[in-house]
Structures are given as structure tokens and as C-alpha cells.
Amino acid sequence: MMKKWSNQIFSGLMIACGTFTAGVMSEPVEFKILADWGSGYTAQLKLTNETDEPMTDWRVAFDFAGDIKNLYSAKMIVANNGHYVFEGNSWNKAIDPGQIITLGWNGSNSGEGIENTNLTASDITVPTGPYHVGYDLQADWSTGYVASIAVGNNGDEEMKAWTLSFDYPYPITHIYNARIVSEIEDRYTIEGVDEGFDLSAEEVTVFIIRGNVGNLTEQPTNIEFSYSND
């Protein structure tokens, strides 16, 4: 059975079908670039529980100008406008008092470090509703732009064969990790490819769009998200 959802919000820290809020208890978070070879990098994040109680179902939130790919030892549950939220896997969801856990990822642009870190025991909330969508304009020059769009499954059931439709007044000349299935004037419909075709429970997929115009002032609007759970 196909399900369709609509929402107008598609920018900043307001996310389609939900909002992001942060908890109040901050714990040490150590970020380090392990290797940077110009066209790529490897990063490491160490999380330390300095309290006297286990941190069950931890989540860590931070702002990061770089890109994140091939995350290990954690799951990405929010990626929106340079803001990220990770949580533990089934085998490392709790951090005991004094324990340090390490996670990391690869990417092509390391940015300048992370900011506004927040490590909590389940105090960071993720968007409500069945899904969330984030848009991030990563680069904009006079003759072109690069932007990323993140689509996340907030539920505990797989979303199969998802499609995302939106109005966008700029040409999309290239797309990576997804494909355009329809383009009518300024209305685009996009679907996932390969491993991103279906969204597992609590999974986030990110795809990149490029265009041959610059000085962008508008963001995608009139979002419709459809999927099947058959």
C-alpha cells in the first residue's frame, strides 16, 4: 500500500514533519581528523560518560560543515542543514560510567571541526511523524551550486520504493545517490537508487544535487513523500 505525506517545511533546523530540540545535559565529546588527503578524510569521535550513571540509549548532536559518509559504530538519525544526530547501534547503546566509545566516518570535505556538541541519555528528540527531510546548500558560486537533501525514516518499519516530490526553481543538472523520475517545469520527483531505494527503520539517506546557476535565494517547497510498506 502506498502512503503519501505532504509538508511545506524544508529548511534550517525546522524539518519536514517535525522539529529538532536538544537536551540540557552535555558530556565530553572529542573530535579528531585522523587523516586528510585533500580529496577525502577520515574522522573520529570519542564519547565519554563522566557521570556516575550509565547513559542508556545515548544520542550525540553536533553541527558540522563537512560531509559524512560510511559512518561506523553509530547510526545517523538526523542530517539537516549541517546539523547531525547519531545514536548507538544495538551493541553499544549504553555507555557505562567512565567508559569511552569511539565512532567515525569518512568523507570528501572535512570542514573545520564540529560545533555545538551535545551528548545525552535519550534527551535529544528527533522529528515526529513518519519521515523527515532536510536541505543543505553546500556551495554556491555565480555559475553553479551544490546542495544535499537528506530523507529519514522516523519509524520502526521499512519504507519501500520511496519517492520525494518538491518545487525547486533551479535546474538540477546532476544528481548522485538518487535519480530524477519526473521533471515538469519546476516540479521534481526523485527516488532512491541501489541501497537507498528502500529506507530501513530509523535510516537516513543523503543525495547530492548540482546545477548550473548560482546566487540561490529559494529552497524546495511543497513537499510530497510517498512510500510502500507492502
VOTIGU-566126 format. One line per 5 residues: number of its first residue (from 1); their letters; for each residue x, y, z of C-alpha. Coordinates in Angstrom, 2 decimals. Layout:
% VOTIGU-566126
NUM = A = X/Y/Z  ...;
END
This chain:
% VOTIGU-566126
1 = MMKKW = 0.00/0.00/0.00  1.37/3.39/-0.98  1.29/6.19/1.58  1.66/9.89/0.77  2.55/12.73/3.12;
6 = SNQIF = 2.79/16.46/2.48  4.55/19.29/4.28  5.66/22.82/3.47  8.71/22.99/5.75  12.06/22.19/4.17;
11 = SGLMI = 14.82/24.34/5.65  17.00/25.25/8.60  16.53/23.42/11.89  12.83/23.05/11.17  12.44/19.70/9.45;
16 = ACGTF = 9.55/18.41/7.40  7.07/16.64/9.70  8.90/17.59/12.88  11.33/19.80/14.75  14.68/19.23/16.41;
21 = TAGVM = 15.27/20.10/20.05  18.29/19.42/22.21  18.61/18.17/25.77  20.34/20.06/28.54  22.94/17.61/29.87;
26 = SEPVE = 26.21/17.94/27.94  29.05/15.41/28.22  32.57/15.36/26.76  32.78/14.84/23.02  36.21/14.68/21.36;
31 = FKILA = 36.51/15.14/17.59  39.67/14.39/15.61  40.66/14.22/11.95  42.73/11.05/11.65  43.71/11.58/8.02;
36 = DWGSG = 43.11/14.22/5.35  44.46/13.70/1.83  42.78/16.61/0.05  40.08/14.68/-1.80  38.94/12.83/1.32;
41 = YTAQL = 39.33/12.41/5.06  38.71/10.08/8.00  37.29/11.44/11.26  36.93/10.02/14.76  34.51/10.92/17.54;
46 = KLTNE = 35.11/9.81/21.13  32.23/9.92/23.61  32.95/9.76/27.35  30.45/9.20/30.15  31.79/11.17/33.11;
51 = TDEPM = 28.65/10.71/35.20  28.01/8.08/37.87  25.14/6.52/35.94  25.03/4.52/32.70  23.97/6.53/29.67;
56 = TDWRV = 21.34/4.27/28.15  20.21/4.88/24.57  22.69/7.74/24.12  22.46/10.29/21.34  25.00/12.88/20.25;
61 = AFDFA = 24.16/16.03/18.30  26.54/18.48/16.65  26.97/20.96/13.80  29.47/20.08/11.08  30.26/21.86/7.79;
66 = GDIKN = 31.87/18.79/6.20  30.19/15.80/4.63  29.68/12.44/6.35  29.82/9.09/4.59  30.46/5.49/5.66;
71 = LYSAK = 29.61/6.02/9.33  30.66/3.19/11.64  29.77/2.25/15.25  26.69/4.50/15.22  23.53/5.29/13.25;
76 = MIVAN = 22.75/8.68/11.70  19.16/9.62/12.54  19.19/13.32/11.59  21.14/15.08/8.83  19.78/18.55/8.18;
81 = NGHYV = 21.43/21.80/7.13  24.79/20.79/8.63  23.22/19.51/11.84  23.61/15.82/12.72  22.30/13.44/15.36;
86 = FEGNS = 23.80/9.98/15.90  22.71/7.17/18.19  24.26/3.87/19.16  23.83/0.52/17.48  22.20/-2.42/19.26;
91 = WNKAI = 25.57/-3.46/20.72  26.73/-0.05/22.01  23.54/1.77/23.03  24.76/2.24/26.62  27.90/3.98/27.89;
96 = DPGQI = 28.90/2.90/31.39  30.34/5.41/33.90  33.89/6.25/32.89  33.58/4.35/29.60  34.76/5.80/26.28;
101 = ITLGW = 33.28/4.65/22.98  34.70/5.53/19.60  32.91/6.03/16.31  33.96/7.51/13.00  33.29/8.16/9.36;
106 = NGSNS = 34.82/9.03/6.00  34.01/11.92/3.69  35.32/14.16/0.93  35.26/17.51/2.79  36.40/17.68/6.41;
111 = GEGIE = 35.17/21.21/7.12  36.67/22.98/10.13  35.65/20.74/13.03  32.38/20.27/14.90  30.43/22.76/17.00;
116 = NTNLT = 27.51/22.85/19.45  28.03/19.28/20.64  25.50/17.66/22.94  25.79/14.11/24.31  22.78/12.93/26.29;
121 = ASDIT = 20.96/9.87/27.52  17.87/9.95/25.28  17.27/13.68/25.84  17.65/14.67/22.17  14.38/14.32/20.34;
126 = VPTGP = 14.16/13.57/16.63  11.45/14.77/14.25  7.94/13.48/14.83  5.84/12.00/12.06  6.76/9.13/9.74;
131 = YHVGY = 9.66/10.86/7.99  11.86/13.95/7.91  13.57/15.82/5.09  16.48/18.24/5.28  18.01/20.56/2.67;
136 = DLQAD = 21.54/21.97/2.82  23.05/24.38/0.26  26.69/23.31/0.46  28.25/25.56/-2.18  27.01/28.46/-4.32;
141 = WSTGY = 29.02/30.42/-6.86  28.00/32.63/-9.78  27.65/29.79/-12.29  26.67/26.81/-10.17  25.67/25.26/-6.87;
146 = VASIA = 25.86/22.02/-4.88  23.19/21.01/-2.37  22.35/17.91/-0.35  18.95/16.51/0.57  18.54/14.07/3.46;
151 = VGNNG = 15.49/11.81/3.76  14.97/9.96/7.04  12.63/7.21/8.18  11.46/8.02/11.73  9.50/4.81/12.18;
156 = DEEMK = 10.23/1.20/13.02  9.09/-0.25/9.68  10.85/-0.24/6.33  9.77/2.36/3.75  9.98/0.68/0.36;
161 = AWTLS = 10.30/2.37/-3.03  10.12/5.90/-1.63  9.67/8.98/-3.82  10.13/12.64/-2.94  8.45/15.45/-4.89;
166 = FDYPY = 9.04/19.17/-4.45  9.04/22.53/-6.22  12.52/23.94/-6.90  13.03/26.97/-9.17  16.57/25.99/-10.22;
171 = PITHI = 17.82/23.45/-12.76  19.20/20.17/-11.42  21.84/19.08/-13.92  23.42/16.27/-11.89  22.18/14.04/-9.09;
176 = YNARI = 24.10/11.48/-7.03  22.74/8.58/-4.92  19.23/9.12/-6.33  17.55/9.70/-9.69  15.02/12.10/-11.15;
181 = VSEIE = 11.94/10.23/-12.37  9.90/13.29/-13.33  10.59/16.96/-14.09  7.64/19.16/-15.04  8.56/22.84/-15.11;
186 = DRYTI = 9.88/23.47/-11.56  8.39/20.29/-10.06  10.80/17.39/-9.42  10.11/13.82/-8.35  13.09/11.83/-7.09;
191 = EGVDE = 13.56/8.24/-5.96  16.39/6.34/-4.35  18.77/4.02/-6.16  20.64/0.87/-5.14  20.94/0.71/-1.34;
196 = GFDLS = 18.99/3.96/-0.97  15.91/2.64/-2.80  14.36/1.40/0.46  14.68/3.10/3.84  15.10/0.78/6.81;
201 = AEEVT = 13.68/1.74/10.20  15.37/4.92/11.51  17.63/5.10/8.43  18.70/8.35/6.77  19.82/8.56/3.15;
206 = VFIIR = 21.53/11.63/1.67  21.75/12.53/-2.02  23.52/15.38/-3.78  22.18/17.71/-6.47  24.10/20.12/-8.68;
211 = GNVGN = 23.07/22.87/-11.07  24.49/25.44/-13.48  23.08/28.59/-11.86  24.27/30.49/-8.81  23.16/33.03/-6.21;
216 = LTEQP = 20.32/30.82/-4.96  17.75/32.50/-2.72  14.97/29.90/-2.54  14.67/26.39/-1.13  12.47/23.42/-2.07;
221 = TNIEF = 8.79/23.78/-1.17  5.51/21.85/-1.47  7.00/18.53/-0.41  5.24/15.24/-1.01  6.77/11.99/0.25;
226 = SYSND = 5.40/8.59/-0.77  6.41/5.03/0.03  5.09/1.50/0.26  5.18/-0.77/3.29  3.95/-3.88/1.46;
END
